[in-house]
Each structure stands twice: as C-alpha cells, then as structure tokens.
Amino acid sequence: MPRRWNPDAIVEDYLLRDEEVKLDATRSFRSWLVDQTVWLLLGVAAFLVLATVGSDVTITLGVGVLAVVGAWLTFDWNRKRFTRYVITDLRVLRITGVLHRRMEFIPWGKITDVSRSESFLQWLTGTATIRIESANERSAFRAMADVSDPEHFYNVLVRMVDLRQGRVKNHHHVR
C-alpha cells in the first residue's frame, strides 16, 4: 500500500480490518498560531529593522530572515498537522510525524485514569491537554496536547472507558 500524505487519511494505515473510528482529532491551528506569535513578531521585526537601513545587503538579509522563519513555521505546522489523536472501539491512538511516522496506542483495558487540563493560553484558544494514565507506566503515550474541541473529545473518551470498564454497581446508595 502506498504511503498516504494527506494528514486526514493517514489514520487508515494504522487501523485493524474491523476497527471502527469513533473520533479523529488533530492539534489546534489556533493554539499553534498563539504559540508561534513570538517567532512571527521577531521575524517581521527583524525584516523591518533590516529593511529600514536601506542597503541592498540588509534588505537581502531581512528577506533571508523572513524565509528562514517562514520555513521553520511551515515545518512546525506540518509536524503539528500530522499529529492525530484517534479514538476507536478498540484503543486510543496517537500518530505523529511527517517523514518519520510514529504510532502509539493504549487499549481500553489498560486505561486507569483520564484527566483534562487547560493552561490560560489553551483556554483562550479553546483547546486542552488530555492525559491518559495506563497500567503500563513505561508508555510514552500519556498526553494529547492542544486537542481541538476538548470537551467533545473528553466526553467520547470517558464514554468509551465507561463502556469498556463499566460503572460502579449500586451507586445510587452513595451520596
């Protein structure tokens, strides 16, 4: 099978034949943009300072700075865009990488704890970090950062854990 280059299609390469995707999310563009504001401002400021000097060398240097910053931002955005957080009926997956792809997963039976946190910037951009603790403490897959629509993602995740592990019986007597 040829390698897929569309970030929205790479998930299919990592699914089992009868595995069903419940939710497929990526990192938030708004959050990435806020994270890159300093680099954008520095690049534009460097260009303006070098362009106001007025010599051909400084203008060329300013354009070079803008090109380097632009190349870095394009690379970083593609890296974030190719990060996929996937909830299936079997497991939770994280797929990362453009040229060197990596897939990590936690099956539903191994999940021991789920938490959600939001920094101030994440709150402003409408994202959150969702952490999954598993019975395998050595797992590198613990956090999904800058999840778009974190409320929906978290609700689907908790519902799937509930379906797999079940609810506490006789919980109506506890108050």
N, C-alpha and C positions, 0 to 999 in steps of 0.2 A: 504494500500500500504506500503511495507517495506521501511525503510529509506535508501536513497542512500548514499553510501560512496565514490563514485568516484567524485572528485570535478568537473569533466566535465559533470556530469549527474545531479547534484543537482538542476540546474535551472528548470528542467522539473517539479519538485514538486511544484513550485510556479506559474506556468502559468495557465491561464484560458484555457478552452477547445479549443476555436478558436483563441487564441492569437498566433501571429507569431513573432518569434525571428528574429530581423534584425542584431543584433551584440551581441556577448557574449565575454567579455574580463575578464582577471584576472590581478592581480598585477604582476609587472615585477620581474623575478628572478634576473636579473642583478642589479636592484635597491635595492632589498633586500640584495644581496651579498655585495654591496657597504656599505649599512647601517650597516652590521654586521662585517665589516673589523676590527673594533676596538676590538670586542669581540673575533674574531678569533685570532688576534695577541696577545691579552692578554692571552688567553688560551694556545697557543703554547709557548709563552714566560714563563709563569708560569711552564709549563711542563719542558721546557729546563732548567730553573734555578733549579727546584727541582731535576731533573734527574742528573744534573752535580754535585750535592752534593754527590750523590753516595750511600747513605744509603737506605736500603730497605724501611724504613718508608717514606722518601722523594719521592722515586720513586712511591710508592703506592699513596702518596698524590698527586703527579703530574698526575698520571693516573686518580685519582678521580676528579681532577680539569678538565681534558680533558673530562671526562664522563659527568660532570655537564654542562659544556659549550656546549658539543655536544647535550645533551638532551634539553637544552634551545633553541639552534638553530633549532633543529628538530621541537620542539613545535611551535616556532615562524614562521618557514617556512610553516608548515601546516596551521597555522592560516591565513597567507597571501595567501596561495594557495587556500584556501576555500573561499576567498573573490571573488565574481563575480560581475561584472558590466554588466548589460544586457539592451539592447535597444530593445523594442518590438514595434509593431504597436499601442499599447495602452498606454505604460508608460515606464519610466526608472526605473530599479530596482537595488538595492544593496543588495546582500545576503552575510552574514558574519557568521563565526562560524563553529567549527568542531563538538563539542558535543552539545553546546547550540547555535542553529542557530537563526539568526535574519534576517528578510526581511523588507526592507523599499522601498517605491516607490513614485514616483511623476507622476501623469497623465499628458499627454501633455498639457491639457487645463490650468494647474496651473503653468507652467513654465513661468517665467517673464524675466529671464536673464541667459545667459550661458557665462562663461569665462574660459580661459585656462592660466595656469601659469607654468613656469618651473624654478626651482632653478638651480644653477650651476651643482650640482650633478645629478639632473634629466636630464639636458641637456647632460651630459656625458654618462648617461645610456640610453638615448633615450626614456625617459618617461616624463609625465607631470601630473599635478593635474588639473582636470576639475571640476569647481564649477557650481552648478545649484541653482539659486535662484527661489523660488516659492512663490505663493500667500499665502501659509501657512508659516508664518515666524517662527513658533514654530517647524517646521520639523527638525529632527536631520540629515536628509539626505541632505547634502549640498555639500560635496566634495567627489570626487573619486580620491584617491591618487595613484601615481605611475602606471598610466594606460599605458599598453604596446601599442605601435603604436598609440600615442595620436593624430596624425594628422588625421588618418582614423576615429578613434572614434569620434573626434570632428566634422569632416565633416558629418558623419552619424547623429550625434546628431542634428546639425544645420539643416540638410535637413529634419529631422523628425519634428522639431519645425516649420520650414517653411511650410511643408505640412499641419500641424495642424492649424497654426495661419495665414498663408497666407502672401503674400508680400504686400508692400505698392503700392497702385494703382497710376498710373500716375507718377511713379518715374523717368521717362525719362526726365521730365521737371526740375528736381532738379539737380543742379551742384555744 
